[in-house]
Amino acid sequence: MKLSKKIIGLAAATALVAGAGAMAAAPATAKINYKKSATIISFKKDLITALETQGIQVSVAGYATWNSKKAQVRFPVTKVTDDAISHSGTLIFTKGETVINIENPTVVTPTPVPETGLPVTATTALGVVPVMNLKHAKFKENCSINKNKKTKKFTKTITTRLQTDVHLTSDPNVIGALQALLGPAFTADLGLGQSRTTLIDQATSKKKKKC
């Protein structure tokens, strides 16, 4: 399945779950630029402040990066298939000597999309478990064509963005473990903030192609 078609289909499906209209089909695309493709989760700043007052610190490891001023974590995209969008990196919650690692989150893309949104799974001490849900998708796509003056070749770039609301999972086992280890701040379906997944699709050719 072509990347843009896949993401538009997901956006349309999640929009329909939320009561919005369907979206148009996308043009065919080529090769994913994984160096530039990523998902950024912007946490609610008041949530981070509330966690800090309870002695809970947020950090990252691996290929994830943390912007403390914006309360944002960035996970690079490592693989896109018909079933999932995989990422690399670890989000860490620490309280005293207790450390919770949420490693290599994956946006699962089932068909049809559940009413609870797109589930996000990750590797934890409990194994691979659901950790978040992505809801209320908004989609945007841009296309540009640039010519290399030296090679005389054209590069067509399609930038696909999927923005959603991010909620904590409602899985009782996961919520129970979080509350037992970190306290009552982590409640089922807690609104965490927003996410923006950016996927860069590129193709190079000798002839200029239309967007």
C-alpha positions as CSV (number, residue, x, y, z in Angstrom):
1,M,0.0,0.0,0.0
2,K,1.3,3.5,-0.9
3,L,2.2,5.5,2.2
4,S,0.0,8.6,1.5
5,K,-3.0,6.4,0.6
6,K,-2.5,4.5,3.8
7,I,-2.3,7.6,6.0
8,I,-5.3,9.3,4.3
9,G,-7.3,6.2,4.8
10,L,-6.5,6.1,8.5
11,A,-7.3,9.8,8.8
12,A,-10.6,9.4,7.0
13,A,-11.5,6.3,9.1
14,T,-10.6,8.0,12.4
15,A,-12.4,11.2,11.3
16,L,-15.5,9.1,10.6
17,V,-15.3,7.6,14.0
18,A,-15.3,11.1,15.4
19,G,-18.2,12.1,13.2
20,A,-16.3,14.0,10.5
21,G,-16.5,13.5,6.7
22,A,-14.3,11.3,4.6
23,M,-11.2,12.5,2.8
24,A,-10.1,12.2,-0.8
25,A,-7.7,9.6,-2.1
26,A,-4.0,10.5,-2.4
27,P,-1.6,10.2,-5.3
28,A,0.9,7.4,-5.6
29,T,4.3,8.1,-3.9
30,A,7.7,6.5,-3.6
31,K,10.4,6.1,-1.0
32,I,10.1,7.1,2.7
33,N,12.8,9.3,4.1
34,Y,13.1,7.9,7.5
35,K,15.7,10.4,8.6
36,K,13.0,13.1,8.4
37,S,9.9,11.1,9.4
38,A,8.9,11.2,13.1
39,T,6.1,11.5,15.6
40,I,6.1,14.3,18.1
41,I,3.9,14.1,21.2
42,S,3.2,17.5,22.9
43,F,2.2,16.9,26.4
44,K,-0.1,19.3,28.3
45,K,2.2,21.5,30.3
46,D,-0.2,21.5,33.3
47,L,0.0,17.7,33.2
48,I,3.8,17.7,33.3
49,T,3.7,20.3,36.2
50,A,1.2,18.1,38.1
51,L,3.4,15.0,37.7
52,E,6.4,17.0,38.9
53,T,4.6,18.1,42.0
54,Q,4.0,14.4,42.7
55,G,7.7,13.6,42.3
56,I,7.4,12.1,38.8
57,Q,10.0,13.1,36.3
58,V,9.9,12.7,32.5
59,S,12.9,11.8,30.4
60,V,13.9,9.9,27.3
61,A,16.6,7.5,26.1
62,G,17.7,5.9,22.8
63,Y,16.8,7.8,19.7
64,A,13.9,9.7,21.4
65,T,14.5,13.4,22.2
66,W,12.9,15.5,24.9
67,N,12.2,19.3,24.8
68,S,11.5,20.2,28.4
69,K,10.4,23.8,27.5
70,K,7.8,22.6,25.1
71,A,7.1,19.3,26.9
72,Q,7.6,17.4,23.7
73,V,9.0,14.0,23.0
74,R,10.1,13.1,19.4
75,F,10.2,9.5,18.2
76,P,11.8,8.9,14.8
77,V,9.8,6.6,12.5
78,T,11.7,3.4,11.7
79,K,9.2,1.4,9.6
80,V,5.8,1.8,7.9
81,T,3.7,-1.2,7.0
82,D,0.0,-1.9,6.2
83,D,-0.5,-2.7,9.9
84,A,1.7,-0.2,11.8
85,I,3.9,2.8,12.1
86,S,7.0,1.8,14.2
87,H,9.2,4.2,16.1
88,S,12.5,4.1,18.0
89,G,13.2,5.5,21.4
90,T,12.2,5.3,25.1
91,L,9.9,7.5,27.2
92,I,10.8,7.3,30.9
93,F,8.7,8.1,34.0
94,T,10.8,8.2,37.2
95,K,9.6,8.5,40.8
96,G,12.3,7.9,43.4
97,E,13.8,4.5,42.6
98,T,10.9,3.5,40.4
99,V,11.5,3.7,36.7
100,I,8.9,3.0,34.0
101,N,10.2,2.6,30.5
102,I,8.0,2.9,27.4
103,E,10.1,1.6,24.6
104,N,9.8,1.8,20.8
105,P,6.1,2.9,20.5
106,T,4.1,1.5,17.6
107,V,0.9,3.1,16.2
108,V,-1.2,0.1,15.3
109,T,-3.4,0.7,12.2
110,P,-6.3,-1.8,12.3
111,T,-9.2,-1.9,9.8
112,P,-11.7,-0.8,10.8
113,V,-10.4,1.8,13.2
114,P,-11.8,1.2,16.8
115,E,-14.0,3.8,18.3
116,T,-11.4,4.4,20.9
117,G,-9.0,5.5,18.2
118,L,-5.7,4.2,16.9
119,P,-4.0,2.2,19.6
120,V,-0.3,2.8,20.4
121,T,1.6,-0.2,21.8
122,A,5.1,-0.2,23.4
123,T,7.5,-2.5,25.1
124,T,7.3,-2.3,28.9
125,A,8.0,-4.4,32.0
126,L,4.6,-6.0,31.3
127,G,5.6,-6.9,27.8
128,V,4.2,-5.3,24.6
129,V,1.1,-3.6,25.9
130,P,-1.3,-0.8,24.8
131,V,-0.1,2.5,26.3
132,M,-2.0,5.3,24.4
133,N,-4.9,5.9,22.0
134,L,-4.8,8.5,19.1
135,K,-8.1,10.2,18.5
136,H,-9.7,12.9,16.4
137,A,-7.3,12.8,13.4
138,K,-6.6,15.8,11.2
139,F,-4.8,15.2,7.9
140,K,-2.7,17.5,5.7
141,E,-0.5,16.8,2.7
142,N,1.9,19.0,0.8
143,C,3.8,18.3,-2.4
144,S,6.9,20.1,-3.8
145,I,9.3,19.5,-6.7
146,N,12.9,20.6,-6.7
147,K,15.5,20.3,-9.4
148,N,19.1,19.5,-8.7
149,K,21.3,21.9,-10.7
150,K,24.2,19.5,-10.9
151,T,22.4,16.2,-11.7
152,K,19.5,17.9,-13.6
153,K,17.2,15.4,-11.8
154,F,13.9,16.3,-10.1
155,T,13.0,15.2,-6.6
156,K,9.3,15.0,-5.8
157,T,8.6,15.3,-2.1
158,I,5.2,14.5,-0.5
159,T,4.9,15.5,3.2
160,T,2.1,13.8,5.0
161,R,1.0,15.0,8.4
162,L,-1.4,13.3,10.8
163,Q,-2.4,15.2,13.9
164,T,-4.4,13.6,16.7
165,D,-5.3,14.0,20.3
166,V,-3.4,11.6,22.6
167,H,-5.1,9.7,25.5
168,L,-3.7,7.3,28.0
169,T,-4.9,3.7,27.4
170,S,-7.9,2.4,29.3
171,D,-6.4,-1.1,29.6
172,P,-7.0,-2.0,33.3
173,N,-3.8,-4.0,33.7
174,V,-1.6,-1.1,32.4
175,I,-3.5,1.5,34.4
176,G,-3.3,-0.6,37.5
177,A,0.4,-1.0,37.2
178,L,1.0,2.7,36.6
179,Q,-1.1,3.7,39.6
180,A,0.6,1.1,41.8
181,L,4.1,2.3,40.8
182,L,3.6,6.0,40.2
183,G,0.4,7.0,42.0
184,P,-3.2,8.0,41.1
185,A,-2.3,10.6,38.5
186,F,-2.5,8.1,35.7
187,T,-6.2,7.5,35.1
188,A,-7.9,5.6,32.3
189,D,-8.3,7.6,29.0
190,L,-6.5,10.6,30.5
191,G,-5.9,13.4,28.0
192,L,-2.2,13.6,27.5
193,G,-1.9,16.2,24.8
194,Q,-1.5,16.1,21.0
195,S,0.6,14.2,18.5
196,R,1.9,15.0,15.0
197,T,3.2,12.3,12.7
198,T,5.2,13.6,9.8
199,L,6.0,11.2,7.0
200,I,8.3,12.3,4.1
201,D,7.8,10.4,0.8
202,Q,10.4,11.1,-2.0
203,A,11.1,10.1,-5.5
204,T,13.8,11.2,-7.9
205,S,13.4,11.1,-11.7
206,K,15.0,12.6,-14.9
207,K,11.7,14.1,-15.9
208,K,9.6,16.5,-13.9
209,K,6.4,14.9,-12.6
210,K,3.2,16.6,-11.5
211,C,2.3,16.7,-7.8
